[in-house]
Amino acid sequence: MRPLVTVFAAALVAASVGLACGEDDETVPPDAALSPSPQATESEPQTGFSPSPLVPTATPGPDVLYRWVNVTVLIPDGSGIGAAPGVVGNPLHFVIAKVDPEDSRITSTVVLDSENGAIVEEEVLDEHREEIDRVLATLSVGPFERSSAPWPYTGELTPDLVRENEGGGISWIRPSPSTGLYAGWGLADPGGFFVDLRNERSTAFASLDAAGTLAFDTSAVVAEDLPVFERWLATVKQCDAETKC
């Protein structure tokens, strides 16, 4: 039985992440501690991804801080460059990618070790080199200060946080990528649509049960992270007349 693959909201095209991490076309299950609790059947799991962070605008906007474990990079908003945990192959990899908006097969990727910032692997096209190098020049390595981090670690919701919905009957808020928390969604078979939130050591899930009621699973959340993940789960809503999807 194969666990389904969660697709990250901040993430890269799934095939690109797999390629960057040295995987073939076969889905590689994440480490057991990071595997979603809904179980897939022998049939091919269905996944989707939220491409909004990778859709470039005509002019890149302000830099956005992305973190995974100890590594941070600054990426111009709207640049067509994205960053996400490399859960395919190695969950401690941090993948930076530039995806051509016209053809997602044209992709440049750099895989970083999220503990020390070392480049594990890179495959960068000439036309993307300058943009990628500009991002890599901002790379910084240091421990995450959870006590001063933004929501859902501390503080209130801010207007820049976006409520997401992908048509699966659940709506959620995407945390700032500076928190090192990444939201994703997928389809479990059986189980149906779910969303999840994870950092390098914890994962929480929200899904609709057989009765169509919103259910939460925090069994893969360590005790230290539980208040943070519960704060995020408290904002997850089932789509209805008040919450449109």
C-alpha positions as semicolon CSV with decimal commas, in nm:
position;residue;x (nm);y (nm);z (nm)
1;M;0,000;0,000;0,000
2;R;0,148;0,333;-0,102
3;P;0,099;0,652;0,095
4;L;-0,020;0,938;-0,115
5;V;0,206;1,232;-0,180
6;T;0,108;1,566;-0,036
7;V;0,155;1,860;-0,268
8;F;0,278;2,180;-0,107
9;A;0,104;2,507;-0,154
10;A;0,430;2,687;-0,169
11;A;0,578;2,418;-0,373
12;L;0,729;2,339;-0,701
13;V;0,585;2,122;-0,974
14;A;0,595;1,774;-0,821
15;A;0,784;1,623;-1,115
16;S;1,049;1,892;-1,087
17;V;1,103;1,822;-0,719
18;G;1,139;1,452;-0,789
19;L;1,390;1,518;-1,065
20;A;1,588;1,754;-0,850
21;C;1,613;1,498;-0,574
22;G;1,732;1,228;-0,812
23;E;1,411;1,028;-0,826
24;D;1,258;0,852;-1,122
25;D;0,893;0,868;-1,222
26;E;0,789;0,629;-0,946
27;T;0,635;0,802;-0,645
28;V;0,873;0,778;-0,350
29;P;0,702;0,772;-0,009
30;P;0,821;1,034;0,240
31;D;0,982;0,921;0,564
32;A;0,736;0,742;0,791
33;A;0,722;1,034;1,032
34;L;0,615;1,264;0,751
35;S;0,375;1,028;0,576
36;P;0,012;1,142;0,565
37;S;-0,219;0,946;0,791
38;P;-0,481;0,888;0,518
39;Q;-0,378;0,571;0,337
40;A;-0,383;0,529;-0,039
41;T;-0,489;0,213;-0,219
42;E;-0,283;0,027;-0,477
43;S;-0,425;0,259;-0,743
44;E;-0,218;0,558;-0,851
45;P;-0,269;0,841;-0,599
46;Q;-0,406;1,168;-0,732
47;T;-0,236;1,489;-0,637
48;G;-0,256;1,853;-0,730
49;F;-0,053;2,160;-0,658
50;S;-0,121;2,524;-0,593
51;P;0,087;2,713;-0,846
52;S;0,022;3,067;-0,731
53;P;0,370;3,134;-0,586
54;L;0,527;3,022;-0,916
55;V;0,314;3,229;-1,153
56;P;0,532;3,525;-1,255
57;T;0,404;3,876;-1,295
58;A;0,543;4,126;-1,544
59;T;0,762;4,291;-1,281
60;P;0,898;4,111;-0,973
61;G;0,777;4,263;-0,649
62;P;0,937;4,285;-0,304
63;D;1,156;4,001;-0,182
64;V;0,982;3,729;0,021
65;L;1,171;3,533;0,287
66;Y;1,146;3,154;0,256
67;R;1,269;2,924;0,532
68;W;1,314;2,550;0,565
69;V;1,481;2,426;0,887
70;N;1,800;2,639;0,918
71;V;1,812;2,786;0,568
72;T;1,652;3,107;0,444
73;V;1,656;3,271;0,101
74;L;1,500;3,588;-0,036
75;I;1,294;3,542;-0,352
76;P;1,144;3,833;-0,550
77;D;0,766;3,806;-0,537
78;G;0,632;3,736;-0,885
79;S;0,971;3,627;-1,019
80;G;0,856;3,280;-1,119
81;I;1,098;3,127;-0,867
82;G;0,964;2,909;-0,588
83;A;1,104;2,724;-0,289
84;A;0,974;2,427;-0,093
85;P;1,077;2,129;0,118
86;G;1,207;1,841;-0,092
87;V;0,980;1,577;0,060
88;V;1,033;1,350;-0,241
89;G;1,359;1,170;-0,173
90;N;1,480;1,365;0,131
91;P;1,255;1,578;0,355
92;L;1,556;1,780;0,475
93;H;1,632;1,904;0,125
94;F;1,524;2,257;0,034
95;V;1,445;2,293;-0,335
96;I;1,459;2,622;-0,524
97;A;1,322;2,620;-0,877
98;K;1,250;2,847;-1,168
99;V;0,967;2,714;-1,382
100;D;0,897;2,845;-1,731
101;P;0,538;2,983;-1,725
102;E;0,476;2,852;-2,075
103;D;0,615;2,502;-2,027
104;S;0,657;2,348;-1,680
105;R;0,903;2,094;-1,825
106;I;1,154;2,378;-1,865
107;T;1,279;2,404;-1,511
108;S;1,596;2,499;-1,326
109;T;1,647;2,352;-0,981
110;V;1,891;2,386;-0,696
111;V;1,874;2,144;-0,403
112;L;2,013;2,268;-0,070
113;D;2,088;2,086;0,252
114;S;1,843;2,257;0,487
115;E;2,065;2,207;0,790
116;N;2,385;2,369;0,661
117;G;2,291;2,539;0,332
118;A;2,529;2,334;0,116
119;I;2,431;2,279;-0,246
120;V;2,347;1,911;-0,285
121;E;2,259;1,924;-0,653
122;E;2,188;2,185;-0,915
123;E;2,063;2,189;-1,271
124;V;2,026;2,547;-1,386
125;L;1,960;2,658;-1,742
126;D;2,173;2,940;-1,880
127;E;1,871;3,166;-1,918
128;H;1,785;3,120;-1,549
129;R;2,137;3,140;-1,405
130;E;2,140;3,511;-1,321
131;E;1,804;3,498;-1,140
132;I;1,892;3,181;-0,949
133;D;2,233;3,315;-0,848
134;R;2,070;3,634;-0,722
135;V;1,852;3,423;-0,491
136;L;2,143;3,204;-0,378
137;A;2,341;3,516;-0,290
138;T;2,080;3,586;-0,020
139;L;2,116;3,241;0,141
140;S;2,155;3,251;0,517
141;V;2,194;2,968;0,768
142;G;2,082;2,995;1,127
143;P;1,842;2,846;1,382
144;F;1,479;2,945;1,374
145;E;1,365;3,176;1,653
146;R;1,017;3,041;1,719
147;S;0,949;3,287;2,002
148;S;0,959;3,584;1,763
149;A;0,813;3,414;1,456
150;P;0,486;3,536;1,299
151;W;0,152;3,358;1,306
152;P;0,080;3,078;1,377
153;Y;0,380;3,069;1,611
154;T;0,289;3,395;1,781
155;G;0,081;3,706;1,715
156;E;-0,238;3,770;1,529
157;L;-0,343;3,702;1,173
158;T;-0,221;3,974;0,938
159;P;-0,393;4,102;0,621
160;D;-0,121;3,961;0,394
161;L;-0,211;3,602;0,484
162;V;-0,419;3,441;0,210
163;R;-0,714;3,206;0,259
164;E;-0,682;2,919;0,015
165;N;-0,931;2,673;-0,129
166;E;-0,884;2,424;-0,406
167;G;-1,243;2,310;-0,451
168;G;-1,219;2,012;-0,218
169;G;-1,462;2,146;0,040
170;I;-1,197;2,281;0,279
171;S;-1,059;2,632;0,316
172;W;-0,738;2,717;0,501
173;I;-0,485;2,995;0,554
174;R;-0,138;2,975;0,407
175;P;0,127;3,074;0,665
176;S;0,409;3,305;0,567
177;P;0,698;3,104;0,413
178;S;0,928;3,276;0,664
179;T;0,781;3,048;0,933
180;G;0,920;2,730;0,777
181;L;0,563;2,595;0,776
182;Y;0,425;2,469;0,446
183;A;0,062;2,392;0,369
184;G;-0,039;2,139;0,108
185;W;-0,331;1,939;-0,018
186;G;-0,402;1,608;-0,183
187;L;-0,648;1,327;-0,241
188;A;-0,639;1,011;-0,032
189;D;-0,797;0,690;-0,160
190;P;-0,990;0,612;0,050
191;G;-1,044;0,933;0,237
192;G;-1,080;1,199;-0,028
193;F;-0,956;1,557;-0,014
194;F;-0,733;1,671;0,271
195;V;-0,506;1,961;0,360
196;D;-0,202;1,949;0,581
197;L;0,060;2,167;0,745
198;R;0,413;2,061;0,823
199;N;0,752;2,165;0,939
200;E;1,058;1,940;0,954
201;R;0,926;1,739;1,248
202;S;0,546;1,766;1,264
203;T;0,246;1,728;1,033
204;A;-0,122;1,803;1,100
205;F;-0,414;1,706;0,876
206;A;-0,767;1,831;0,812
207;S;-1,007;1,624;0,605
208;L;-1,375;1,547;0,558
209;D;-1,482;1,221;0,718
210;A;-1,731;0,973;0,572
211;A;-2,018;1,182;0,708
212;G;-1,882;1,496;0,543
213;T;-1,774;1,649;0,873
214;L;-1,444;1,830;0,910
215;A;-1,198;1,619;1,109
216;F;-0,847;1,693;1,236
217;D;-0,549;1,465;1,296
218;T;-0,255;1,584;1,510
219;S;-0,109;1,241;1,585
220;A;0,208;1,330;1,389
221;V;0,263;1,660;1,574
222;V;0,527;1,671;1,848
223;A;0,423;1,822;2,181
224;E;0,629;2,140;2,140
225;D;0,460;2,217;1,806
226;L;0,106;2,131;1,912
227;P;-0,009;2,486;2,010
228;V;0,121;2,621;1,677
229;F;-0,048;2,356;1,465
230;E;-0,372;2,382;1,663
231;R;-0,368;2,758;1,600
232;W;-0,352;2,687;1,226
233;L;-0,619;2,415;1,244
234;A;-0,852;2,659;1,422
235;T;-0,862;2,863;1,100
236;V;-0,943;2,565;0,876
237;K;-1,307;2,578;0,765
238;Q;-1,547;2,359;0,579
239;C;-1,683;2,530;0,271
240;D;-2,044;2,637;0,309
241;A;-2,267;2,938;0,252
242;E;-2,035;3,158;0,460
243;T;-1,703;3,014;0,342
244;K;-1,703;2,986;-0,035
245;C;-1,472;2,746;-0,219
